[in-house]
Amino acid sequence: MEKYLVGILYHEPEPYQLWERGITEDFESSTGIFINADSEEKAIAWAENIGEELFKLENPDELKSWKSFSHFCWIEKDWDNSGWNHCFDFFQIVDDGVSPDFEKMGTKAYVKWNEKNK
């Protein structure tokens, strides 16, 4: 197995509501996760499941799916030049097929982590 850094695009209700009202130009958030998998394809496939679950938890009243908003996942290949290299410790490491602790994902969790790690 190889460890992949996978980005997950999603959104939370408040930024989406502001976007719908024309107040902001963007509503999407992103997070990362390290996934131990046999291939990039398997890492992406598992991250998509994680993205869908994270989306449902962050948007409990939303009737549409994560994919219906054109959210997606990607492999972050160049870790040294990643915009996330300051927060790698925030990202969880999971094996393909194992769920992360969703309480430790998302904007609220990141804000808490960031305050502790300044």
N, C-alpha and C positions, 0 to 999 in steps of 0.2 A: 504494500500500500504506500501511496505517496500522499503528502499533506498539501492540499490546495487551499489557497486563499480565495474565497468566493464572495463576490459582492451581491447583495440582494437589494433590489429597488422595491419600494413599497410607499404607502402614505398613511398618515394619521388623520383623524377626522378634522381637527382644527385647521391645519393648513389647507386641507381640501375645501372646507367651507369658505375660507378667505379667498381662495382661487375662484370658486364658483361665483362669488360676489364681485369679482374683478379687482380685488384689493391687492392681491399678489400675482406675480407672473408664473409662479411655480408652486407645486404642492407636494412634490415627491421628496422622500427621504431615502437614505441608503444606509445599510449596515454591512458588516462583513462577518464571515465565520470561516474558521479553518475546518476543512473536512478531509479526513483520511479516507481515501478511496482508491480503487484500482485504476481509475481513468478520469480524465477531465469530464467526460460525458456523465459518468456516475456521480461525480461531485456536483455537477450542475443539476442533474435530475433530483438529487437529494436536497440541494439548496432550494429548488423550486417548491418542494414540499414544505420546507421550513418557511419560505416566503409566504406561501398560502396560509399556513397556520399563524404566523406572525401577523399577517394582514387581518385575519379573522379576529384575533385577540385585540388588536389595536382599533378595529372598526366593527364592534359587535353588532351594530344596527345596519351594516351595509349588506344589501342583497346581492350585489355583484361579486364576482370572484376576483382574486388577485390578478389573474391573467387578463380578465376583461378590461382592465385599466392599462394594458400593455406593459405591466411591470415585468421585469426579467432579472436574470442572474448572469454573472459573467465571472470568468477566471481572471484574477489580478495576477499577472505573470511577473511583473518587475517589482518585487517587494521593496527593494532599496529605494526606488523612486516613486513609490506609492504615496498618494496623499494621506494614506492611513498609517504610515509607519510610526506616527506618534502615539497611536492608540492600539497597536497590536495586542497589548495586554488586556484590552477590553474584550476582544473577540474570543469567543469560546472555541474549543477544539472538540469536535465530535467525529465519530466514525460514521461512515455511510450507513444509513438506516437507524441511527441513534439520534433522538431529539435533543436539542439544547435545552437549557433552562431559559424559557421565554421571559421570565421575570428579569433576566439579566441582558435583555436585548431591547432595542428601541431607544427613542430619544430620552425618556425619563431615566432609564437605567444608565445611559451614557452621561447625562448631566450629573447624576450621583457619582459615577465613577470618576468623572473629570474633576469634580470638587475634591474628592479624596486624593487624587493623584497630581494635584498642582504643585 
